[in-house]
Amino acid sequence: DQQVKQNSPSLSVQEGRISILNCDYTNSMFDYFLWYKKYPAEGPTFLISISSIKDKNEDGRFTVFLNKSAKHLSLHIVPSQPGDSAVYFCAASGWTGNQFYFGTGTSLTVIP
Amino acid sequence: DVKVTQSSRYLVKRTGEKVFLECVQDMDHENMFWYRQDPGLGLRLIYFSYDVKMKEKGDIPEGYSVSREKKERFSLILESASTNQTSMYLCASFKLAGLNEQFFGPGTRLTVL
């Protein structure tokens, strides 16, 4: 059973606008959440993370929001750039970090 | 600079062949993982290891085995490759203690004919 879900397989956004990628999870024991970016034929690269004690974490153009009560997190990219076009995976783990659970990914296309 | 390397970027094998995929990390990480990525299914965990000679099954271990003889090296073995094992295989490592991210290798695109 999928414990981390990304319900939008794809998203298209105009360059300069905001991209919002969403992720839902079912396990309330998850304590750490991450976003990865993946280009074709490459491994995922870490983008940004958030622990359960926070509700927001920002790194440049990327902001992750966590709503624990709704078991929902989102990634905001502002402004979106064509180089942001990639597949984005959200992931979650418990405190031990022994196992990470990944969503199915959202393919973002930023249109110039 | 942290690094996870995988032995091959692209591999083509025939049904029934034994296939070895090797992963090496240079970060002295305790945990190592093997995933496969398929369209619409995301990353699915095959096996992981939290120490030398230790292994744990992930969500889809059937048809695979692993070996971890040294801390830096984690091998995935397909005993008898089948066409449904055609996929992108990703290795990752992770440092225990604290909140950290997994570091991924570049992936191996395996095609089984």
Chai-1 contact restraints between the chains, C-beta under 6 A:
chainA,res_idxA,chainB,res_idxB,connection_type,confidence,min_distance_angstrom,max_distance_angstrom,comment,restraint_id
A,Y32,B,L99,contact,1.0,0.0,6.0,A-B,restraint_1
A,L34,B,E101,contact,1.0,0.0,6.0,A-B,restraint_2
A,E42,B,P106,contact,1.0,0.0,6.0,A-B,restraint_3
A,G43,B,L90,contact,1.0,0.0,6.0,A-B,restraint_4
A,G43,B,F104,contact,1.0,0.0,6.0,A-B,restraint_5
A,G43,B,G105,contact,1.0,0.0,6.0,A-B,restraint_6
A,G43,B,P106,contact,1.0,0.0,6.0,A-B,restraint_7
A,G43,B,G107,contact,1.0,0.0,6.0,A-B,restraint_8
A,P44,B,F104,contact,1.0,0.0,6.0,A-B,restraint_9
A,F46,B,E101,contact,1.0,0.0,6.0,A-B,restraint_10
A,S51,B,L99,contact,1.0,0.0,6.0,A-B,restraint_11
A,F100,B,Q102,contact,1.0,0.0,6.0,A-B,restraint_12
A,F102,B,G42,contact,1.0,0.0,6.0,A-B,restraint_13
A,F102,B,L43,contact,1.0,0.0,6.0,A-B,restraint_14
A,G103,B,G42,contact,1.0,0.0,6.0,A-B,restraint_15
A,T104,B,G42,contact,1.0,0.0,6.0,A-B,restraint_16
A,G105,B,G42,contact,1.0,0.0,6.0,A-B,restraint_17
